Amino acid sequence: MNPQSKIIQLFGDLAIPLLGYYFWEWNMLFILFFYILDVGISTVFTFIKTRCINTYKQSNYYPWKHILLIIFGYLLTFYLVYFLIQNISPKLNLGKEIIRFLMMKDLGLPQSILLLPLLIAGGYMQYKVSFLDPKAYETVKIDSLWHEHIKLFLLIVGVITLLLGISIWIVFPEWLYVWGMVLGSSIYRYFVR
């Protein structure tokens, strides 16, 4: 990915969650939901990349152990997020907040109708620019593709575990968690992804 595309992606990674927090009445949990959706879209595109590689190499290989680790990563992430939210904001009801996040209206429509296509379009652009255009499917191995995705989950689980451990003794203001998530995610995507 060229530097200009990386900067545009970095701006988008910073803009959506911060606009949500400061202008659309998102709370920290909404930003976590946003990132969970974003990682879900990334997982879908990892499957699409796998299919593209399989088509190019005329094989039918799926790394099931990696896929099972991803499923375990999702379950562990949800579990840890639940306890993190209980420590930081015990008054929040996770189920009600998920529904509120999906049904909150922007421009007269539930934001899930606006946000999901935006995330899919961003995922597709990243897929096109970093995978299709440079013909990465010719050289990338499926195991390494899934290995990179697992590293993302390990990082997410590690950060949430760290925050959970810290939140047992110290609860920081919500804005600090929000900025930490947004900057951490953006730095990861700019330098690693």
C-alpha positions, 0 to 999 in steps of 0.5 A, a space after each residue: 500500500 502506498 504512503 498516500 493510501 495509508 494516510 487516507 486509511 489512517 484518517 478514516 480509522 481516526 475519524 469514524 470513532 472520534 466523530 461517533 464519540 464527540 458528535 453522535 453520542 457514542 460511548 466507549 462501548 459503542 466504539 468497542 462495537 464498531 471495532 468488533 464489527 470492523 474485525 468481523 469484516 476483516 475476518 470475512 475478507 480473510 476468507 475472501 482472500 483465502 478463496 482467491 488464493 485457492 482459486 489462483 492455485 487451484 486448491 481447496 485448502 482452509 487452515 481449520 486450526 487457524 479458523 478455530 482459533 479465530 472463533 475462540 478469539 471472538 468468544 474470548 474477546 466478548 467474554 473479556 469485554 463483558 467483564 471490562 465493561 462491568 468494571 468500568 461502567 457497571 450500570 451499562 446493560 450490554 444487551 440494551 447497549 448493543 440494540 441501542 448501538 444498532 438502532 441509533 438513528 443517523 440521518 433518519 436511518 438506524 446507524 447500522 444501515 449506514 455504518 455496515 456498508 461503510 465498513 464493508 466498503 472500507 474493507 473492500 478498498 483495503 482488500 483491493 489496494 493491498 491484495 488484488 492490485 499487487 496480485 498478492 494472491 500469487 505469493 501469499 500463503 494461506 497459513 501466513 494470511 491467517 497467522 496475521 489475523 490471529 496475531 491481531 486477535 492476540 493483540 486485541 485479547 492482550 490489550 483487553 486483558 491488560 485494561 481489565 487488570 488495570 480496571 480492577 484497581 484504577 478506572 480511568 475517565 471514558 475519554 482516555 479509553 476511547 483515545 487509547 483504543 482509537 490511537 492504538 488501533 490506528 498505529 497498529 493499522 498504519 505500521 503493521 497491517 
